[in-house]
């Protein structure tokens, strides 16, 4: 007997893809929230434990199940924690797609997450860093530029960008943090209240710190990493992890001495 799909059934399955059938019953694909997965990938590898990032566990677990199905991740690691084993598995998956360099760092991007989900899950809440643009002569992606603009409005100042992103090997003292997207250095020369500027940057989704000459071979500036930028380098991702752990993002992993705010991503800030 042919299965009859009623209007009520269609309504119940609204927004979900049909990925198969069990007998004659349609099975709805689970949803993977990209913002939640990337947030976990920013934080989990640097935690001292296996705790799950709030709001991310279900989506991460679905991604891990997809990696396990491709024999890239041991099933005992399918736990909702995007730790180092999951990072390594995802990196292998990215390489299997032909990616290399920063595109195969183990940090999920929209294209690879969508490809991994074919026939398994639907992708929601995508992160799009946008195309490259120029601010003060420095290269940023649109997401980072929008974040800078929002922080300027909060702080009531105009920032001067002294180092941008996508500058592989061009910023020796940065240790690779500017090689990918989301990294920015800001001059403090025109800022009457540097802490207020750092606070505004943090409030819109940057891991940001006031860097001084006593800390390294550089002039005083504000260094920022746009959390959850999917183009960022592994070195920048490690700094975001340090920020979540209350550290300074430097090689000594000292205590964060910046203004304390609720740690958010750009997307969370926009949602208010």
Secondary structure, DSSP 4 states (H G I P E B T S, - for coil): -PPP--HHHHHHTTT--EEEEETTEEEEPEEEEHHHHHHHHHHGGG-SS-PPPTTTHHHHHHHHHHHHHTTSS-GGG-SS---HHHHHHHHHHHHHTT--GGGGSS---HHHHHHHTTTTEEEES------EEEETTEEEEHHHHHHHHHHHHHHTS---EEE-SS-TTT-GGGTTTTSSSSEEEEE-TT-S-HHHHHHHHHHTTEEEEEE-GGGSSS-SEEEEEETT-TT--HHHHHHHHHHHTTB-SSTT--B--S-------HHHHHH-
